[in-house]
Amino acid sequence: MPDQLLITVETSLRLPGLGTLAGAGRHDAALRRFPLHANLEVELRLPHGPLKVPATVEELQRPADTPDADAPADYVLLLDSDAVGELPVGTEIWLPAEWADIYNLS
């Protein structure tokens, strides 16, 4: 099985001491295949080359953004690496094939 594109970054936010949140807004269907807090190793495809980092799938609710209280939460990746700061919009985050196999994603 080949590597799989998880998200193309629309927003990112550096959380000192925690890592970097990377989100794709409502285009997060690929992340919804995982249980919350799933541990992954992902590959960031950056202009200066790829970087593999540990990550977890998290849920982000922003009630101020949506007046509808029943709006679903966004799924985001929390990248656990000091080597990652805020990411440029358009950065692709890929799931290596071996991790897709672990989670039985075909």
C-alpha positions in Angstrom: 0.0 0.0 0.0 1.4 3.4 -0.9 1.6 6.4 1.4 -1.7 8.3 1.9 -2.3 12.0 1.9 -3.9 12.9 5.3 -4.4 16.6 5.0 -3.3 19.7 3.2 -2.7 22.3 5.9 -5.1 25.3 6.0 -4.2 26.4 9.5 -1.5 25.7 12.0 -0.8 26.9 15.5 2.3 26.4 17.6 1.5 25.5 21.2 4.6 26.0 23.3 5.4 22.8 25.2 2.8 20.8 23.4 3.6 20.9 19.7 1.9 22.3 16.6 -1.8 21.9 15.7 -2.3 21.4 12.0 -5.8 21.5 10.5 -7.6 21.3 7.2 -10.9 22.8 8.4 -13.9 20.8 7.3 -11.7 18.9 4.8 -10.6 16.5 7.6 -12.4 13.3 6.5 -9.1 11.4 6.3 -8.4 12.1 10.0 -11.9 10.9 11.0 -10.9 7.4 10.1 -8.8 7.3 13.3 -9.9 7.1 16.9 -9.3 10.3 18.9 -5.8 10.4 20.3 -4.5 7.8 17.8 -0.7 7.8 17.7 0.8 8.1 14.3 4.0 8.9 12.6 3.4 11.4 9.7 5.5 12.9 7.0 5.5 16.6 6.4 6.3 17.5 2.8 8.2 20.8 3.3 10.0 22.9 0.7 13.4 21.9 2.2 12.5 18.2 2.2 10.4 15.7 4.1 10.3 15.5 7.9 8.8 12.6 9.8 7.3 13.4 13.2 5.1 11.8 15.8 1.5 13.0 15.9 -1.9 12.4 17.5 -5.4 12.9 16.1 -7.3 15.4 18.2 -10.7 17.1 18.2 -11.0 20.9 18.1 -14.3 22.5 18.8 -14.6 26.2 18.1 -18.1 27.4 19.1 -17.3 31.0 18.3 -16.7 30.1 14.7 -20.1 28.4 14.3 -23.3 29.7 15.9 -24.9 26.2 15.5 -24.2 24.4 18.8 -24.5 21.0 17.0 -21.7 21.8 14.5 -19.2 18.9 14.4 -15.8 19.5 15.8 -12.8 19.7 13.5 -10.3 16.9 13.6 -6.7 18.1 13.6 -3.2 16.7 14.0 -1.1 17.6 17.0 2.5 17.3 15.8 4.8 16.4 18.7 8.1 17.9 17.6 10.2 20.9 18.5 11.4 20.9 14.9 7.9 22.0 13.6 6.7 25.5 14.0 3.7 27.0 12.3 3.4 25.4 8.9 2.8 27.2 5.6 -0.7 26.9 4.1 -0.6 24.1 1.5 1.9 21.9 3.4 0.9 18.3 2.7 0.9 15.8 5.6 1.2 12.2 4.6 0.7 8.9 6.4 3.4 6.4 5.6 2.3 3.0 4.2 3.4 1.1 7.3 1.1 3.2 9.5 -1.8 2.7 7.1 -1.2 -1.0 7.6 -1.2 -0.7 11.4 -4.7 1.0 11.2 -5.9 -1.4 8.5 -6.6 1.4 6.0 -6.8 0.0 2.5 
